[in-house]
Amino acid sequence: MAMQASVIEAMIRESIPDAIVTLTDTVGDGDHWSALVVSKEFEGLNKIKQHQLVYKSLKGKMGGELHALALQTSTPE
């Protein structure tokens, strides 16, 4: 079952309220997404910790409803 971009974004923003989320459906099937997430909450965290915050916000949907997510994170400039 595919996930809509609006659902993925809402889940991320629920956990990371200031996040700016840009999603791209990489193959057009709603199962393979690329995401850029920008947040002040990432300041001082290494990339692994940043990605863990995003994956945690998806509440176990990775590997099930959300098959693949290529993730990039950064802090605001």
PyMOL commands that set and color helices and strands:
alter all, ss='L'
color gray80, all
select helices_A, chain A and resi 5-15+40-42+47-57
alter helices_A, ss='H'
color red, helices_A
select strands_A, chain A and resi 20-25+32-38+68-74
alter strands_A, ss='S'
color yellow, strands_A
deselect
rebuild
show_as cartoon
